[in-house]
Amino acid sequence: MQKNAPHRIAYVHIGPHKCGTTAIQSHLKSIRDALLAQGYLYPTSHDDHARLLPVLFWDSAYAPRLGRVEWIETPAGFKNYRQGLMDRLVHEIESCAAPNLVLC
């Protein structure tokens, strides 16, 4: 965070499988503009935060739990994929004046 930058609050919804997370994500996506008008950023760069959050916070040793796809095949591929996700998310957050971030 830059010096004198405003503090931001992140709201993260986490739940086990079959607890309605997909329905919550769909609803948040459908009211994204209204949320933004109230000061809450629901990132457009990632509609499904269920894949975003583990990739950003797990190390590559846990990657196979996410399913076998191209970026998991090598540690460098995983690192590059993670960096791309983070770059898009950070750009969206920094481009928005909303003081709140919502991830689900």
N, C-alpha and C positions, 0 to 999 in steps of 0.2 A: 504494500500500500504506500502511496506517495505521501510525503510529509504534508500535513494539513488536509489530506483527503478525507471526505466524509466517511464515517463508519457505516458499514452496511450490515444488515442482518440476513442470514440465510435460514430459510425454513426448509427442512428436509423431511419428506414423508418416506418412511421405510416400513415395510410390512412383509410378512411371509406370503408365500404363494396362496392364491385363492382368498385374498382378504379385500379385494376390490380395488387394488392399485391401478389396474388398467382402466377401470371406470373413472377413477379420480384423475388419472392422466388425461383421459379423453375430455372430461369436463374442463379441466384447467386449460387444455389446448383450445377448447371452444370459446372460452371467455378470456383468452390471452390479452386482447386489446383492453377490455374492461379492467383487468388486473393491472395492466401497465398504467392506465389512467389513475389508479388508486395508489401507484407507487410500488407495485410488485412485478418484477421481471420473471416471467416463465420463459426460459430460453427457447428461441425458435430454432437454434442450431442443432438441438437434440430433442426430438419429440419423446423418445423413450429413454428416460433417465436411468432405467433399470440396467442398461448396458453401460451408460456413461460413468456412473459412480463407481462400480467395481473396477473398471479399467483404469480410472484415475487413481484409485487408492490401493488396489492390490498390486503385488509384485508379479513378475512374469511366471513365477512358480505356480500361481493359482490360476493362470490364464486358461488351462485346459478345462476348468469348470465352466467356462463361458461358452464352450462349444468350439469345434474345430473349424476355424476359418483361416484364411490366408495370413492375416497379421499375427497369428499365434505361432506360426511355424518356426520362427527364429526369435531369439531375444531382441535382436536389432529391429525386426519387423514389429514386434510388440511395442518397443520403445517409440518407434516412429509413429505408429498408430495412436498411441497415448498422447504424444506431443501434438499431433494434429487435432485431436479432440480438445485438448487443453487450450491450444491456440485459438480455436473457434469460440470456445466458451469465454475465455478471457477477453477476446475482442468484443464479443457481444455485451459482456458486463461493463467493460470500460466505455463502450459507446452509448451506454444508457445511464440516465441520471436517477433512475429508480433506486431508492435506498434499500429495497428489499429484494431478495432473490428466493425463488421458490423452485425446489427440485423434488421430483417425485419418482 
